[in-house]
Amino acid sequence: MKIYMTDSTYRYDIEALAKAIFKTEELEETRDLDAFGPFLAIIYNREDDVFSMRVVWRDPKNETFEKHETVMQSSGDERENKRQVRSKLKHLMIKTILGDKSANILPWGTLTGIKPSKLVHEMIQSGMKREDIRRKLKNEYLISKEKINLLMRVARLEQNFIYPPDPNKISVYIGIPFCPSKCLYCSFPTQVNAGNEIKDKYVKALALEIRSYAKEIEPYEIETVYIGGGTPTELSASHLKEVMDVLHGTLDLSRLKEFTVEAGRPDTIDKHKLSVLKESGVDRISVNPQTFNNKTLEIVRRGHTSEDVHKVWEMVRQYGFNSVNMDLIVGLPGENISEMELTMENVYKIKPDNLTVHTLALKKNSEMRKSSVLKMLPDENSVAHMIKLAEKGAVLLGMEPYYMYRQKYMLGNMENIGYAKAGKACIYNMRMMNDLQTVIAFGAGVMTKFVSLEDNRILRAANYKNSKDYIDSPLEMAERKMKTKKILDYKNI
């Protein structure tokens, strides 16, 4: 689809909303106002205190729709002026392109960011009343009533966990970039079927990076540790023990509130690994079937069956972890209402402590984006129905939605939601998603996030994505963090 803009001031906002509306990455910028084919033109101009804007949409049938609007601007606050224009421009795009169909196609309205609950928390902290927040979400962001209700429920539950934020507390994230196979929907640069030699080198590089940066962590209290992937349990029991020994031997974990490991793939879990995790103080793990339909599991290359999930859960129960999470994906190829009902029947039999419901995201670097299974994906109405079935199942299990986020290219422009029973919510997820705590990350493909609560700023330090590059450079990764932290400290003087 071709897109024309008079200048690039609001380019990011225009393109992000256009991609959400048309569900495509294929936006071709043009300078030809008479370009052939589906065509979107955004024309705006400012004269003194009057900002005029015009949106022209020519659909695939060559029908043209056009709307225009003007915004009177105050002369003093340029930031507020831009906010007003950005909001009106998005409204005008939706009215012109979608008309009355906007609520079905864009349940999140003009909101294209991945952290909607963070927006609500910022409004709460500014002193806004809840009814005023609801009104703003509806009128300014055009969010549907259903999604506003979800946002307010999540924010209410999160509030008790994440405020007041403490600058002296941090989280630690460990990345393990190995998997037994590459799922069709995955875009993570994971290494599949890596041998013991490469895993051994990786664990040693990880230990070196942690030890090299440990002194920088000493002034802070580590509140949570989260080991993710990839699939951490793709490591052997002995390699997992090495990682645990380094963490306990190098960092002060005496005041830890939560220790999570994504066991993830049922086909990587055994008693030896579970024993290592339990003995090392891990109190929260994830076992992620994604679906309980064996045909789907085969299509997306999960490498396990629904029967395997049940066997693993029986094994996991024996170890008495404080909280066990289960991940599902709504919208997998070949699935519809009946498949979702079957999955939720199995979830109810297992009765996990947490349930994270993801909407399938067609990520740019995933094989699925180029696969013939795209024609097997459910339609938007079915996806919405399936998400409601998951919510109903979570409620029957005594769970509440406690955190949420969005991703690009999600089916139906939906969201990912974490549900939890009372006392089982994941602290790391809530703190990380709302950018209220520094997260120090070690390993390949991870991102350290330094949060300055004082002036609401975030600085990031990325590690190499490729595991081989990381293995060759763990000291450089530690140094990157040190340099980034110095920049933040200097600016806060």
C-alpha positions in Angstrom: 0.0 0.0 0.0 1.3 3.5 -0.9 1.4 6.3 1.7 2.0 10.0 1.1 2.9 12.4 3.9 3.6 16.1 3.6 6.5 15.8 6.2 7.9 13.4 8.7 7.0 15.0 12.0 4.3 12.5 12.8 5.6 9.7 10.6 6.0 7.1 13.3 2.5 7.6 14.6 0.9 7.5 11.2 2.8 4.4 10.0 2.2 2.5 13.3 -1.6 3.2 13.1 -1.7 2.4 9.4 0.0 -1.0 10.0 -2.5 -1.7 12.8 -5.4 -0.9 10.5 -4.3 -2.7 7.4 -2.3 -5.4 9.2 0.6 -5.1 6.9 4.3 -4.0 6.9 4.1 -3.2 3.3 3.9 0.6 3.3 5.5 2.2 0.3 6.2 5.9 0.7 5.5 7.9 -2.4 5.6 11.6 -3.5 3.0 11.1 -6.1 -0.5 12.2 -5.0 -2.0 10.5 -8.0 -0.4 7.1 -7.3 -2.3 4.0 -8.5 -3.7 1.3 -6.2 -4.6 1.4 -2.4 -3.4 4.8 -1.4 -3.3 6.9 1.9 -2.4 10.6 1.9 -1.8 12.6 5.1 -1.6 16.3 4.3 -1.1 18.8 7.1 0.0 22.4 7.4 0.4 25.0 10.2 -0.3 28.7 9.8 0.2 30.7 13.0 -2.0 29.0 15.6 -4.1 27.0 13.2 -3.1 23.4 12.3 -5.0 22.0 9.3 -5.0 18.3 8.4 -6.5 16.2 5.6 -6.7 12.5 5.2 -7.4 10.9 1.8 -8.0 7.1 1.5 -8.4 5.4 -1.9 -9.4 1.8 -1.3 -8.6 -1.3 -3.5 -11.9 -0.7 -5.4 -10.6 2.8 -6.3 -13.2 4.5 -4.2 -11.9 7.7 -2.5 -12.8 8.9 1.0 -11.6 12.2 2.5 -12.0 14.1 5.7 -10.3 17.2 7.1 -10.1 19.0 10.4 -8.4 22.0 12.0 -6.8 22.3 15.5 -6.4 25.7 17.3 -3.1 25.6 19.1 -1.9 27.5 22.1 1.4 29.4 21.5 3.1 28.4 24.8 3.4 24.6 25.1 4.8 23.0 22.0 4.8 19.6 23.5 1.1 19.8 24.2 0.5 21.2 20.7 2.1 18.1 19.2 0.1 15.8 21.5 -3.2 17.4 20.4 -2.2 17.2 16.7 -1.1 13.6 17.0 -4.4 12.6 18.7 -6.6 14.5 16.2 -4.6 13.1 13.3 -5.1 9.5 14.4 -8.8 10.1 15.0 -9.1 11.5 11.5 -7.3 8.5 10.0 -9.7 6.1 11.8 -12.8 8.0 10.8 -11.7 8.3 7.1 -10.6 4.7 6.7 -12.8 2.7 9.0 -15.8 4.8 9.7 -18.2 3.0 12.0 -16.2 -0.3 11.8 -13.4 1.0 14.0 -14.5 -0.6 17.3 -14.3 -4.1 15.7 -11.1 -3.6 13.8 -9.2 -1.5 16.4 -10.4 -2.5 19.9 -7.4 -0.6 21.3 -8.3 2.5 19.3 -5.4 4.8 18.5 -3.1 3.1 21.0 -0.2 1.4 19.2 2.2 1.1 22.1 2.9 -2.3 23.8 2.2 -1.2 27.4 -1.3 0.1 27.8 -1.4 -0.4 31.6 1.6 1.8 32.0 -0.4 4.7 30.5 -3.1 4.1 33.1 -0.6 4.1 35.9 0.8 7.4 34.8 -2.7 8.9 34.8 -3.3 7.5 38.3 0.0 8.9 39.6 -0.8 12.3 38.1 -3.9 12.4 40.4 -6.6 11.7 37.8 -9.8 10.1 39.1 -10.8 6.7 37.7 -13.9 8.1 35.9 -11.7 10.8 34.3 -9.2 8.1 33.2 -12.0 6.0 31.6 -13.3 9.1 29.8 -9.9 9.9 28.4 -9.3 6.3 27.3 -12.6 6.4 25.5 -12.6 9.9 24.0 -8.9 10.5 23.3 -7.6 7.0 22.5 -10.9 5.5 21.2 -10.4 2.3 23.2 -13.4 0.0 23.4 -15.4 -0.3 26.7 -14.3 -4.0 27.0 -10.6 -3.1 26.8 -11.0 -0.1 29.1 -12.5 -2.5 31.7 -9.6 -4.9 31.3 -7.1 -2.1 31.6 -8.7 -0.8 34.8 -8.8 -4.2 36.4 -5.2 -4.9 35.6 -4.1 -1.5 36.9 -6.0 -1.9 40.1 -4.3 -5.3 40.9 -0.9 -4.1 39.8 -1.1 -1.0 42.0 -0.7 -3.0 45.2 2.5 -4.6 43.9 4.4 -2.0 42.0 3.9 1.2 44.1 5.7 2.9 45.6 8.7 2.0 43.4 12.1 1.7 45.2 15.2 2.9 43.3 17.3 0.7 45.6 15.7 -2.5 44.4 16.5 -4.2 41.1 15.7 -7.4 39.2 18.1 -9.8 37.4 17.3 -11.5 34.1 19.3 -14.4 32.7 18.9 -15.4 29.1 19.3 -19.0 27.9 19.2 -19.0 24.0 18.7 -22.7 23.4 15.7 -24.7 22.3 15.1 -28.4 21.2 13.3 -27.1 18.0 12.3 -23.8 16.4 8.6 -23.2 16.7 7.0 -21.9 13.5 5.8 -18.6 15.1 9.1 -17.9 16.9 11.4 -15.0 15.9 13.9 -15.2 18.7 17.5 -15.9 17.6 17.6 -19.2 19.5 20.1 -22.0 18.8 18.4 -25.3 18.1 19.8 -28.7 19.2 23.1 -27.1 20.4 25.6 -29.7 21.5 27.1 -30.0 25.0 30.3 -28.2 23.9 28.5 -25.0 22.9 26.3 -25.1 26.0 29.4 -25.6 28.2 31.1 -22.6 26.6 27.9 -20.5 27.0 27.5 -21.3 30.7 31.2 -20.4 31.4 30.8 -17.1 29.4 27.6 -16.4 31.4 29.4 -17.0 34.7 32.2 -14.6 33.6 29.8 -11.9 32.6 27.9 -12.2 36.0 31.1 -12.2 38.0 32.5 -9.2 36.1 29.5 -7.1 36.8 28.6 -8.3 40.3 30.3 -5.5 42.1 28.1 -2.9 40.4 25.0 -4.7 41.8 26.2 -4.8 45.4 24.6 -1.5 46.5 21.2 -2.7 45.4 18.7 -5.2 46.8 17.9 -7.9 44.3 14.1 -8.4 44.5 13.5 -10.9 41.7 15.5 -13.2 39.4 14.0 -14.4 36.1 15.7 -17.0 33.9 14.1 -17.1 30.5 14.9 -18.1 27.0 14.8 -19.8 24.6 14.2 -22.7 26.9 16.4 -22.7 30.0 15.6 -26.4 30.7 17.2 -27.3 27.4 20.4 -27.1 29.5 21.4 -30.3 31.3 20.9 -30.6 35.0 24.6 -30.2 35.6 24.7 -27.0 33.5 21.6 -25.6 35.3 23.4 -26.3 38.6 26.4 -24.4 37.3 24.2 -21.4 36.5 22.5 -21.6 40.0 25.9 -21.9 41.8 27.2 -18.8 40.0 24.1 -16.8 41.0 24.2 -17.9 44.6 27.9 -17.7 44.9 28.3 -14.2 43.3 25.1 -12.2 44.0 23.3 -11.5 47.3 20.0 -13.3 46.9 19.1 -13.2 50.6 16.2 -10.8 50.2 14.8 -12.3 47.1 11.0 -12.2 46.8 10.7 -14.3 43.7 12.9 -16.7 41.6 11.4 -17.7 38.3 12.6 -20.2 35.6 10.8 -20.7 32.3 10.8 -24.5 32.0 8.8 -23.9 28.9 8.9 -27.0 26.7 7.5 -30.1 28.5 9.9 -32.2 26.4 12.9 -30.7 28.2 11.8 -31.3 31.8 12.9 -34.2 34.0 13.3 -35.0 37.7 17.0 -34.2 37.8 16.4 -30.6 36.4 13.4 -30.0 38.7 15.5 -31.1 41.7 18.2 -28.7 40.8 15.7 -25.8 40.5 14.0 -26.6 43.7 17.2 -27.0 45.7 18.4 -23.7 44.3 15.5 -21.8 45.7 13.5 -21.4 42.5 9.8 -20.9 43.6 8.1 -20.2 40.3 8.3 -22.1 37.0 6.4 -22.1 33.7 5.3 -25.2 31.7 4.0 -24.0 28.4 1.8 -26.3 26.2 0.5 -23.3 24.0 -2.3 -25.6 23.0 -3.7 -29.1 23.9 -4.4 -30.0 20.3 -1.8 -32.5 19.0 -2.4 -31.7 15.4 -1.6 -28.1 16.0 1.4 -28.9 18.1 2.8 -30.9 15.1 2.0 -28.0 12.7 3.9 -25.5 14.8 6.8 -27.9 15.5 6.5 -28.0 19.3 8.0 -31.5 19.6 5.6 -32.7 22.4 2.0 -33.9 22.8 -0.8 -32.8 25.1 -0.3 -36.2 26.9 3.3 -35.1 27.6 2.1 -31.9 29.2 -0.2 -33.9 31.6 2.7 -36.2 32.6 5.1 -33.3 33.2 2.5 -31.5 35.4 2.1 -34.6 37.6 5.9 -34.6 38.0 6.1 -30.9 38.7 3.4 -31.1 41.4 5.6 -33.4 43.5 8.2 -30.6 44.0 5.9 -28.1 45.7 6.9 -24.9 43.7 5.0 -21.9 45.1 3.6 -21.0 41.7 3.4 -22.8 38.3 2.5 -20.9 35.2 1.0 -22.2 31.9 1.3 -20.3 28.6 -1.3 -20.6 25.8 -1.4 -19.1 22.3 -4.7 -18.1 20.8 -5.0 -18.1 17.0 -2.7 -20.9 16.0 -3.1 -22.3 12.5 -6.0 -24.7 12.2 -7.6 -23.8 15.5 -11.0 -22.3 16.2 -13.7 -22.3 18.9 -13.8 -26.1 19.4 -10.0 -26.4 19.6 -9.9 -23.6 22.2 -12.7 -25.3 24.2 -10.7 -28.5 24.3 -7.6 -26.6 25.4 -9.5 -24.9 28.2 -11.0 -28.3 29.4 -7.4 -29.6 29.8 -6.3 -26.4 31.6 -9.1 -26.8 34.0 -8.1 -30.4 34.7 -4.5 -29.3 35.5 -5.4 -26.2 37.5 -2.2 -24.1 37.1 -1.6 -21.1 39.5 -1.0 -18.7 36.6 -2.3 -18.7 33.1 -0.7 -16.4 30.4 -2.9 -16.1 27.3 -1.0 -14.8 24.3 -2.6 -13.8 21.0 -0.6 -15.1 18.0 1.7 -12.4 16.7 3.0 -12.8 13.1 6.5 -11.7 13.8 8.6 -10.4 10.9 11.4 -13.0 11.4 9.3 -16.0 12.1 8.9 -18.8 9.5 5.2 -18.5 9.8 5.1 -15.2 8.0 6.3 -17.0 4.9 4.4 -20.3 5.5 1.4 -21.8 3.7 -0.2 -22.2 7.2 -1.2 -18.5 7.1 -4.4 -19.5 5.3 -5.2 -21.7 8.2 -5.4 -18.9 10.7 -8.7 -18.1 12.4 -10.6 -14.9 11.6 -10.7 -11.9 13.9 -14.1 -12.7 15.3 -13.1 -16.2 16.2 -9.9 -14.9 17.8 -12.0 -12.5 20.0 -14.3 -15.4 20.9 -11.4 -17.7 21.8 -9.9 -15.0 24.1 -13.2 -14.7 25.9 -13.2 -18.5 26.4 -9.7 -18.3 27.9 -10.9 -15.5 30.2 -13.9 -17.5 31.3 -11.7 -20.4 32.1 -9.3 -18.3 34.1 -12.1 -16.9 36.1 -13.5 -20.4 36.8 -10.1 -21.2 38.2 -10.2 -18.3 40.6 -7.8 -16.1 38.7 -7.7 -12.3 38.0 -5.9 -10.5 35.1 -2.8 -9.0 36.7 -0.6 -7.9 33.8 -0.9 -7.4 30.1 1.0 -6.2 27.1 0.7 -5.9 23.3 2.9 -6.8 20.4 3.1 -5.8 16.8 1.2 -7.9 14.2 -1.2 -9.5 16.7 -4.2 -11.2 15.2 -7.3 -9.0 15.7 -5.2 -6.2 17.2 -5.6 -8.0 20.6 -3.3 -8.4 23.6 -1.4 -10.9 25.9 -2.9 -11.2 29.4 -1.5 -12.8 32.5 -4.0 -14.3 35.0 -3.1 -15.4 38.5 -4.7 -16.8 41.6 -4.5 -14.7 44.8 -0.9 -14.5 46.0 0.5 -16.0 42.8 1.0 -13.0 40.5 4.5 -12.6 39.0 6.2 -9.6 40.5 8.9 -9.5 37.8 6.3 -9.3 35.0 4.6 -6.4 36.6 7.7 -4.4 37.4 9.3 -5.0 34.0 6.2 -4.2 32.1 5.7 -0.8 33.8 9.3 0.3 33.6 9.5 0.9 37.4 12.6 -1.1 38.2 16.1 -1.5 36.8 16.6 -5.0 35.2 20.2 -6.2 34.9 20.4 -8.8 32.2 23.0 -11.4 31.4 23.4 -13.7 28.5 22.9 -13.6 24.7 20.0 -11.7 23.2 19.2 -9.8 26.4 18.6 -6.1 27.1 19.6 -4.4 30.4 17.3 -1.6 31.4 18.4 1.1 33.7 15.5 3.0 35.1 15.9 6.5 36.7 12.7 7.1 38.8 13.9 10.6 39.6 13.5 12.0 36.1 11.5 9.2 34.5 14.3 8.1 32.1 15.4 4.7 30.8 18.7 3.8 29.3 19.3 0.4 27.7 22.4 -1.8 27.1 22.0 -4.7 24.6 24.0 -7.9 24.6 25.0 -9.6 21.4 22.0 -11.7 20.0 24.1 -14.5 18.5 25.3 -17.0 21.1 28.6 -17.5 19.4 29.3 -13.7 19.4 28.3 -13.6 23.1 30.5 -16.6 24.1 33.5 -14.7 22.6 32.7 -11.4 24.4 31.2 -11.8 27.9 33.6 -9.1 29.4 32.6 -6.6 26.7 28.9 -7.2 27.6 29.7 -6.4 31.3 31.6 -3.3 30.2 28.6 -2.1 28.1 26.5 -2.1 31.2 29.1 -0.2 33.2 29.4 2.5 30.5 25.6 2.9 30.2 25.2 3.1 34.0 27.9 5.8 34.1 26.0 7.9 31.5 22.8 7.6 33.7 24.7 8.5 36.9 26.3 11.5 35.2 23.0 12.9 34.0 21.5 12.4 37.4 24.1 14.5 39.2 
